[in-house]
Amino acid sequence: MGQPDLSRPRPPYVQVADALLNAIREGRYAPGAALPSYKALANEYGVAVGTAQSAVGRLREQGIVVTRHGAGSIVRPDLDPADLNIAGRDVGPWPEVLRSLQEITDRLKAIEAKIDERR
């Protein structure tokens, strides 16, 4: 894929996620195979490391990859390639919205806990 096309309406992280999904579909990354590090992906696609993290996060939300702290991200070992046509569909902004809402909820809980400690 190379670098994302900034003239396209899709954000760069979505374009990188789509390129990774295509690489998985084509067998470049088989079930159980490790994806490159975020830094390596960022270099490969000419994006920031955060953009690479978001791209892998999108695939994780779609159930295509799993990430283990310290071990990196791998294509789900039990992945059925037939599922990729369903998982690869654009589901719009909802996964991102839900993730943002969860982050807000977690932050509010942390703030409430600090307030309770001070009482």
Phi and psi in degrees as GROMACS dihedral restraints (atoms count N, CA, C in turn):
[ dihedral_restraints ]
;  ai    aj    ak    al  type     phi  dphi    fc
    3     4     5     6     1    76.7    20    10
    4     5     6     7     1  -151.5    20    10
    6     7     8     9     1   -75.3    20    10
    7     8     9    10     1   148.4    20    10
    9    10    11    12     1   -62.9    20    10
   10    11    12    13     1   150.0    20    10
   12    13    14    15     1   -88.9    20    10
   13    14    15    16     1   105.5    20    10
   15    16    17    18     1   -69.2    20    10
   16    17    18    19     1   -12.3    20    10
   18    19    20    21     1   -81.5    20    10
   19    20    21    22     1   -12.5    20    10
   21    22    23    24     1   -78.7    20    10
   22    23    24    25     1   151.1    20    10
   24    25    26    27     1   -72.5    20    10
   25    26    27    28     1   -17.9    20    10
   27    28    29    30     1   -79.8    20    10
   28    29    30    31     1   134.4    20    10
   30    31    32    33     1   -60.5    20    10
   31    32    33    34     1   154.3    20    10
   33    34    35    36     1   -55.5    20    10
   34    35    36    37     1   -39.2    20    10
   36    37    38    39     1   -65.3    20    10
   37    38    39    40     1   -32.0    20    10
   39    40    41    42     1   -70.2    20    10
   40    41    42    43     1   -39.9    20    10
   42    43    44    45     1   -63.7    20    10
   43    44    45    46     1   -40.7    20    10
   45    46    47    48     1   -67.2    20    10
   46    47    48    49     1   -42.3    20    10
   48    49    50    51     1   -60.3    20    10
   49    50    51    52     1   -41.9    20    10
   51    52    53    54     1   -62.6    20    10
   52    53    54    55     1   -40.5    20    10
   54    55    56    57     1   -64.9    20    10
   55    56    57    58     1   -41.1    20    10
   57    58    59    60     1   -65.0    20    10
   58    59    60    61     1   -41.2    20    10
   60    61    62    63     1   -60.7    20    10
   61    62    63    64     1   -42.7    20    10
   63    64    65    66     1   -63.2    20    10
   64    65    66    67     1   -39.0    20    10
   66    67    68    69     1   -63.6    20    10
   67    68    69    70     1   -36.6    20    10
   69    70    71    72     1   -68.8    20    10
   70    71    72    73     1   -44.2    20    10
   72    73    74    75     1   -58.6    20    10
   73    74    75    76     1   -39.1    20    10
   75    76    77    78     1   -79.5    20    10
   76    77    78    79     1    -5.0    20    10
   78    79    80    81     1    89.6    20    10
   79    80    81    82     1     5.5    20    10
   81    82    83    84     1   -63.9    20    10
   82    83    84    85     1   -33.7    20    10
   84    85    86    87     1  -124.9    20    10
   85    86    87    88     1   105.3    20    10
   87    88    89    90     1   -80.6    20    10
   88    89    90    91     1   163.8    20    10
   90    91    92    93     1   -52.5    20    10
   91    92    93    94     1   130.2    20    10
   93    94    95    96     1    91.0    20    10
   94    95    96    97     1   -11.1    20    10
   96    97    98    99     1   -77.8    20    10
   97    98    99   100     1   145.4    20    10
   99   100   101   102     1   -79.3    20    10
  100   101   102   103     1   139.2    20    10
  102   103   104   105     1   -82.3    20    10
  103   104   105   106     1   157.6    20    10
  105   106   107   108     1   -61.5    20    10
  106   107   108   109     1   161.9    20    10
  108   109   110   111     1   -62.5    20    10
  109   110   111   112     1   162.9    20    10
  111   112   113   114     1   -57.5    20    10
  112   113   114   115     1   -40.8    20    10
  114   115   116   117     1   -63.8    20    10
  115   116   117   118     1   -43.3    20    10
  117   118   119   120     1   -65.0    20    10
  118   119   120   121     1   -40.5    20    10
  120   121   122   123     1   -64.0    20    10
  121   122   123   124     1   -42.6    20    10
  123   124   125   126     1   -59.4    20    10
  124   125   126   127     1   -43.2    20    10
  126   127   128   129     1   -66.4    20    10
  127   128   129   130     1   -42.0    20    10
  129   130   131   132     1   -62.8    20    10
  130   131   132   133     1   -40.4    20    10
  132   133   134   135     1  -100.8    20    10
  133   134   135   136     1    -0.5    20    10
  135   136   137   138     1    67.2    20    10
  136   137   138   139     1    38.5    20    10
  138   139   140   141     1  -125.6    20    10
  139   140   141   142     1   172.9    20    10
  141   142   143   144     1   -72.9    20    10
  142   143   144   145     1   156.8    20    10
  144   145   146   147     1   -59.2    20    10
  145   146   147   148     1   -39.0    20    10
  147   148   149   150     1   -61.2    20    10
  148   149   150   151     1   -35.6    20    10
  150   151   152   153     1   -66.7    20    10
  151   152   153   154     1   -41.0    20    10
  153   154   155   156     1   -63.8    20    10
  154   155   156   157     1   -40.6    20    10
  156   157   158   159     1   -62.1    20    10
  157   158   159   160     1   -43.1    20    10
  159   160   161   162     1   -64.1    20    10
  160   161   162   163     1   -38.0    20    10
  162   163   164   165     1   -63.6    20    10
  163   164   165   166     1   -46.5    20    10
  165   166   167   168     1   -65.8    20    10
  166   167   168   169     1   -37.3    20    10
  168   169   170   171     1   -60.2    20    10
  169   170   171   172     1   -38.0    20    10
  171   172   173   174     1   -62.9    20    10
  172   173   174   175     1   -42.7    20    10
  174   175   176   177     1   -67.6    20    10
  175   176   177   178     1   -33.8    20    10
  177   178   179   180     1   -65.6    20    10
  178   179   180   181     1   -43.5    20    10
  180   181   182   183     1   -61.2    20    10
  181   182   183   184     1   -32.1    20    10
  183   184   185   186     1   -83.5    20    10
  184   185   186   187     1    -1.1    20    10
  186   187   188   189     1    77.1    20    10
  187   188   189   190     1    23.1    20    10
  189   190   191   192     1   -95.0    20    10
  190   191   192   193     1   -36.4    20    10
  192   193   194   195     1  -125.3    20    10
  193   194   195   196     1   160.6    20    10
  195   196   197   198     1  -124.6    20    10
  196   197   198   199     1   146.2    20    10
  198   199   200   201     1  -121.8    20    10
  199   200   201   202     1   131.7    20    10
  201   202   203   204     1  -120.5    20    10
  202   203   204   205     1   128.8    20    10
  204   205   206   207     1   -56.2    20    10
  205   206   207   208     1   126.1    20    10
  207   208   209   210     1    87.3    20    10
  208   209   210   211     1   -15.9    20    10
  210   211   212   213     1  -112.3    20    10
  211   212   213   214     1   -13.7    20    10
  213   214   215   216     1    88.7    20    10
  214   215   216   217     1  -165.9    20    10
  216   217   218   219     1  -109.1    20    10
  217   218   219   220     1   138.5    20    10
  219   220   221   222     1  -129.3    20    10
  220   221   222   223     1   154.0    20    10
  222   223   224   225     1   -68.5    20    10
  223   224   225   226     1   131.7    20    10
  225   226   227   228     1   -48.9    20    10
  226   227   228   229     1   124.6    20    10
  228   229   230   231     1   -60.4    20    10
  229   230   231   232     1   -30.7    20    10
  231   232   233   234     1   -94.9    20    10
  232   233   234   235     1    15.1    20    10
  234   235   236   237     1   -66.3    20    10
  235   236   237   238     1   129.6    20    10
  237   238   239   240     1   -96.6    20    10
  238   239   240   241     1   118.0    20    10
  240   241   242   243     1   -53.4    20    10
  241   242   243   244     1   -26.0    20    10
  243   244   245   246     1   -65.1    20    10
  244   245   246   247     1   -25.3    20    10
  246   247   248   249     1   -72.1    20    10
  247   248   249   250     1   -18.7    20    10
  249   250   251   252     1   -64.9    20    10
  250   251   252   253     1   -31.0    20    10
  252   253   254   255     1   -65.5    20    10
  253   254   255   256     1   -33.5    20    10
  255   256   257   258     1   -78.2    20    10
  256   257   258   259     1   -48.2    20    10
  258   259   260   261     1   -66.8    20    10
  259   260   261   262     1   -27.3    20    10
  261   262   263   264     1   -80.2    20    10
  262   263   264   265     1    -7.5    20    10
  264   265   266   267     1   -65.9    20    10
  265   266   267   268     1   145.5    20    10
  267   268   269   270     1   -74.2    20    10
  268   269   270   271     1   119.1    20    10
  270   271   272   273     1   -98.8    20    10
  271   272   273   274     1    14.8    20    10
  273   274   275   276     1    74.3    20    10
  274   275   276   277     1  -158.8    20    10
  276   277   278   279     1   -83.4    20    10
  277   278   279   280     1    -2.0    20    10
  279   280   281   282     1   -59.9    20    10
  280   281   282   283     1   -43.4    20    10
  282   283   284   285     1   -59.8    20    10
  283   284   285   286     1   -39.2    20    10
  285   286   287   288     1   -67.3    20    10
  286   287   288   289     1   -41.9    20    10
  288   289   290   291     1   -62.2    20    10
  289   290   291   292     1   -45.8    20    10
  291   292   293   294     1   -63.5    20    10
  292   293   294   295     1   -39.7    20    10
  294   295   296   297     1   -64.3    20    10
  295   296   297   298     1   -42.1    20    10
  297   298   299   300     1   -63.4    20    10
  298   299   300   301     1   -42.3    20    10
  300   301   302   303     1   -62.8    20    10
  301   302   303   304     1   -38.8    20    10
  303   304   305   306     1   -65.5    20    10
  304   305   306   307     1   -40.1    20    10
  306   307   308   309     1   -63.0    20    10
  307   308   309   310     1   -42.4    20    10
  309   310   311   312     1   -63.2    20    10
  310   311   312   313     1   -44.6    20    10
  312   313   314   315     1   -59.8    20    10
  313   314   315   316     1   -45.1    20    10
  315   316   317   318     1   -62.0    20    10
  316   317   318   319     1   -41.2    20    10
  318   319   320   321     1   -66.1    20    10
  319   320   321   322     1   -41.9    20    10
  321   322   323   324     1   -62.5    20    10
  322   323   324   325     1   -40.9    20    10
  324   325   326   327     1   -61.7    20    10
  325   326   327   328     1   -40.8    20    10
  327   328   329   330     1   -65.1    20    10
  328   329   330   331     1   -41.1    20    10
  330   331   332   333     1   -64.7    20    10
  331   332   333   334     1   -44.6    20    10
  333   334   335   336     1   -60.7    20    10
  334   335   336   337     1   -39.4    20    10
  336   337   338   339     1   -64.3    20    10
  337   338   339   340     1   -40.4    20    10
  339   340   341   342     1   -65.9    20    10
  340   341   342   343     1   -39.7    20    10
  342   343   344   345     1   -64.0    20    10
  343   344   345   346     1   -43.8    20    10
  345   346   347   348     1   -61.9    20    10
  346   347   348   349     1   -36.2    20    10
  348   349   350   351     1   -64.9    20    10
  349   350   351   352     1   -32.9    20    10
  351   352   353   354     1   -80.1    20    10
  352   353   354   355     1   -13.4    20    10
